[in-house]
Amino acid sequence: MNKTLTAIGLSKRAGKLITGFEAVCGGLSEKGFCGVILASDISEKTEKEICFFAEKYNRSVVKADFTMDEALNAVGKRTGVFLINDEGLFKAAVKHIV
């Protein structure tokens, strides 16, 4: 399994993960959230909107090297937008993205 997805799965088990467009947009304004990870096959429109909200709240956005179908196996939900609420887990997830 992709190491980024492993870190995302760990974030979910730790209760430090928000998934899905609407939930992530709502969570970006909350304190403690470090950044957003996007699946490689996310739509351009969704990516543009997430980047807009993330910039508004000074959050990082990283496009990953996994697809939404691969994310399904890691988190149990086919989604392409992930928000992590732990700096260490976020760093662990993005350090493997080329």
SEBALUM-927072 format. One record per residue: y, x, z of N, C-alpha, C in turn; residue in one letter; residue number from 1. Coordinates in steps of 0.05 Angstrom, whole numbers. Atoms other than C-alpha are relative to their C-alpha. Layout:
N
{site {Y; X; Z}; {Y; X; Z}; {Y; X; Z}; 'A'; NUM}
...
END
This chain:
98
{site {-24; 17; 0}; {0; 0; 0}; {25; 18; 0}; 'M'; 1}
{site {-26; -13; 1}; {72; 21; -13}; {10; 5; 28}; 'N'; 2}
{site {-9; -7; -27}; {102; 57; 48}; {24; -16; 8}; 'K'; 3}
{site {-23; 17; -6}; {166; 16; 42}; {-10; -27; 10}; 'T'; 4}
{site {11; 26; -8}; {125; -48; 46}; {-14; 2; 27}; 'L'; 5}
{site {13; -4; -26}; {86; -20; 105}; {22; -2; 22}; 'T'; 6}
{site {-22; 1; -19}; {153; -10; 142}; {11; -28; 2}; 'A'; 7}
{site {-9; 27; 0}; {175; -80; 122}; {-20; -18; 16}; 'I'; 8}
{site {20; 15; -15}; {109; -109; 148}; {1; 6; 29}; 'G'; 9}
{site {-3; -7; -28}; {118; -71; 213}; {25; -14; 12}; 'L'; 10}
{site {-24; 14; -9}; {189; -100; 218}; {-6; -29; 6}; 'S'; 11}
{site {7; 29; -4}; {160; -170; 210}; {-16; -4; 26}; 'K'; 12}
{site {16; 3; -24}; {108; -159; 264}; {16; 5; 25}; 'R'; 13}
{site {-18; -6; -23}; {163; -132; 310}; {21; -22; 4}; 'A'; 14}
{site {-21; 21; -2}; {206; -194; 298}; {27; 9; -8}; 'G'; 15}
{site {-25; -11; 8}; {260; -153; 265}; {7; -4; -29}; 'K'; 16}
{site {-3; 4; 28}; {258; -181; 195}; {8; -29; -7}; 'L'; 17}
{site {-7; 26; 12}; {292; -238; 158}; {-6; 2; -30}; 'I'; 18}
{site {7; 0; 28}; {267; -257; 89}; {12; -24; -14}; 'T'; 19}
{site {-10; 22; 16}; {294; -301; 34}; {30; 1; -3}; 'G'; 20}
{site {-29; -2; 7}; {362; -308; 1}; {18; -14; 21}; 'F'; 21}
{site {-17; 15; -18}; {392; -362; 45}; {1; 12; 28}; 'E'; 22}
{site {2; -11; -27}; {367; -333; 111}; {14; 27; 2}; 'A'; 23}
{site {-12; -26; 0}; {390; -263; 92}; {31; -2; -1}; 'V'; 24}
{site {-29; 4; 2}; {460; -287; 71}; {11; -9; 27}; 'C'; 25}
{site {-9; 9; -26}; {466; -322; 138}; {-2; 22; 21}; 'G'; 26}
{site {4; -21; -20}; {440; -262; 177}; {18; 24; -3}; 'G'; 27}
{site {-16; -23; 5}; {486; -211; 145}; {24; 2; 19}; 'L'; 28}
{site {-24; 0; -17}; {544; -232; 190}; {-7; 6; 29}; 'S'; 29}
{site {8; -5; -28}; {504; -222; 254}; {-1; 30; 7}; 'E'; 30}
{site {0; -28; -8}; {508; -158; 294}; {-29; 11; 1}; 'K'; 31}
{site {26; -13; -3}; {451; -108; 293}; {-16; 3; -26}; 'G'; 32}
{site {15; -2; 25}; {427; -118; 222}; {10; 24; -16}; 'F'; 33}
{site {-7; -26; 12}; {426; -52; 185}; {4; -2; -30}; 'C'; 34}
{site {-2; 0; 29}; {414; -67; 112}; {-20; -18; -13}; 'G'; 35}
{site {17; 18; 16}; {381; -106; 57}; {-17; 17; -20}; 'V'; 36}
{site {17; -12; 19}; {322; -85; 15}; {-7; -22; -21}; 'I'; 37}
{site {6; 18; 22}; {312; -118; -53}; {-25; 9; -15}; 'L'; 38}
{site {23; -6; 17}; {248; -122; -94}; {10; 8; -28}; 'A'; 39}
{site {-9; -10; 26}; {251; -89; -162}; {3; -22; -21}; 'S'; 40}
{site {-1; 21; 20}; {241; -154; -200}; {18; -24; 9}; 'D'; 41}
{site {-19; 21; -8}; {296; -194; -165}; {19; -7; -23}; 'I'; 42}
{site {-18; 7; 22}; {342; -232; -212}; {27; 13; 3}; 'S'; 43}
{site {-26; -13; 0}; {408; -202; -231}; {20; -17; 16}; 'E'; 44}
{site {-19; 18; -14}; {445; -263; -204}; {-4; 3; 31}; 'K'; 45}
{site {5; -2; -28}; {411; -258; -136}; {9; 27; 10}; 'T'; 46}
{site {-8; -27; -9}; {423; -183; -132}; {31; 1; 2}; 'E'; 47}
{site {-29; 0; 0}; {497; -193; -149}; {11; -15; 25}; 'K'; 48}
{site {-9; 16; -23}; {505; -247; -95}; {-6; 14; 26}; 'E'; 49}
{site {7; -14; -25}; {469; -207; -42}; {19; 24; 4}; 'I'; 50}
{site {-18; -23; -2}; {511; -145; -58}; {28; -9; 8}; 'C'; 51}
{site {-26; 11; -7}; {574; -188; -52}; {2; -5; 30}; 'F'; 52}
{site {0; 7; -29}; {555; -214; 18}; {-4; 26; 17}; 'F'; 53}
{site {5; -25; -15}; {530; -145; 41}; {25; 16; 1}; 'A'; 54}
{site {-25; -15; 0}; {595; -112; 20}; {20; -13; 19}; 'E'; 55}
{site {-18; 15; -17}; {634; -166; 56}; {-4; 8; 30}; 'K'; 56}
{site {7; -6; -27}; {598; -148; 121}; {-7; 30; 5}; 'Y'; 57}
{site {5; -29; -2}; {592; -73; 108}; {-29; 7; 5}; 'N'; 58}
{site {29; -5; -3}; {516; -72; 101}; {-10; 15; -25}; 'R'; 59}
{site {13; -14; 23}; {473; -27; 57}; {-18; -18; -16}; 'S'; 60}
{site {19; 14; 17}; {434; -54; -2}; {-15; 21; -15}; 'V'; 61}
{site {17; -20; 14}; {375; -15; -30}; {-20; -16; -17}; 'V'; 62}
{site {20; 12; 18}; {333; -35; -90}; {-25; 16; 1}; 'K'; 63}
{site {26; -14; -5}; {260; -18; -77}; {-16; 2; -25}; 'A'; 64}
{site {18; -5; 22}; {203; 2; -121}; {-25; -18; 1}; 'D'; 65}
{site {23; 19; -1}; {157; -58; -106}; {10; -27; -11}; 'F'; 66}
{site {-6; 27; 11}; {154; -128; -136}; {-3; -21; 21}; 'T'; 67}
{site {3; 23; -19}; {157; -196; -103}; {-29; -6; 5}; 'M'; 68}
{site {28; 5; -4}; {83; -204; -115}; {-13; 20; 19}; 'D'; 69}
{site {10; -20; -19}; {69; -139; -78}; {10; -6; 28}; 'E'; 70}
{site {-11; 7; -26}; {114; -163; -21}; {-16; -23; 12}; 'A'; 71}
{site {17; 23; -10}; {70; -226; -15}; {-23; 11; 17}; 'L'; 72}
{site {23; -12; -15}; {12; -182; 9}; {10; 12; 26}; 'N'; 73}
{site {-10; -13; -24}; {56; -146; 60}; {11; -19; 21}; 'A'; 74}
{site {-13; 17; -20}; {94; -203; 92}; {-9; -29; -1}; 'V'; 75}
{site {11; 26; 2}; {56; -265; 70}; {18; -21; -13}; 'G'; 76}
{site {-19; 17; 13}; {114; -294; 31}; {10; 13; -25}; 'K'; 77}
{site {-10; -12; 25}; {134; -283; -42}; {30; -2; 0}; 'R'; 78}
{site {-29; -1; -1}; {206; -262; -34}; {9; 28; -9}; 'T'; 79}
{site {-10; -26; 8}; {249; -205; -58}; {24; 9; 15}; 'G'; 80}
{site {-24; -7; -16}; {304; -203; -5}; {-9; 3; 29}; 'V'; 81}
{site {8; -6; -27}; {293; -170; 63}; {23; 11; 15}; 'F'; 82}
{site {-21; -10; -17}; {341; -158; 120}; {-13; 9; 26}; 'L'; 83}
{site {14; -12; -23}; {319; -111; 176}; {20; 3; 23}; 'I'; 84}
{site {-17; -1; -24}; {348; -115; 247}; {-8; 23; 19}; 'N'; 85}
{site {6; -23; -17}; {329; -46; 271}; {6; 25; -17}; 'D'; 86}
{site {-9; -23; 16}; {361; 19; 248}; {-24; 19; -6}; 'E'; 87}
{site {23; -17; 5}; {297; 60; 256}; {-19; -11; -21}; 'G'; 88}
{site {18; 13; 20}; {254; 11; 217}; {13; -1; -27}; 'L'; 89}
{site {-14; 1; 26}; {307; 5; 163}; {-1; 28; -13}; 'F'; 90}
{site {1; -27; 10}; {311; 81; 156}; {-29; 7; -10}; 'K'; 91}
{site {27; -5; 8}; {235; 85; 154}; {-8; -14; -26}; 'A'; 92}
{site {6; 16; 25}; {232; 32; 99}; {14; 13; -24}; 'A'; 93}
{site {-15; -10; 24}; {286; 63; 54}; {-5; 29; -6}; 'V'; 94}
{site {4; -28; 5}; {266; 136; 61}; {-21; 5; -22}; 'K'; 95}
{site {21; -3; 21}; {208; 125; 13}; {8; -10; -27}; 'H'; 96}
{site {-9; 11; 25}; {249; 92; -41}; {14; 23; -16}; 'I'; 97}
{site {-10; -22; 16}; {264; 140; -97}; {25; -8; -15}; 'V'; 98}
END
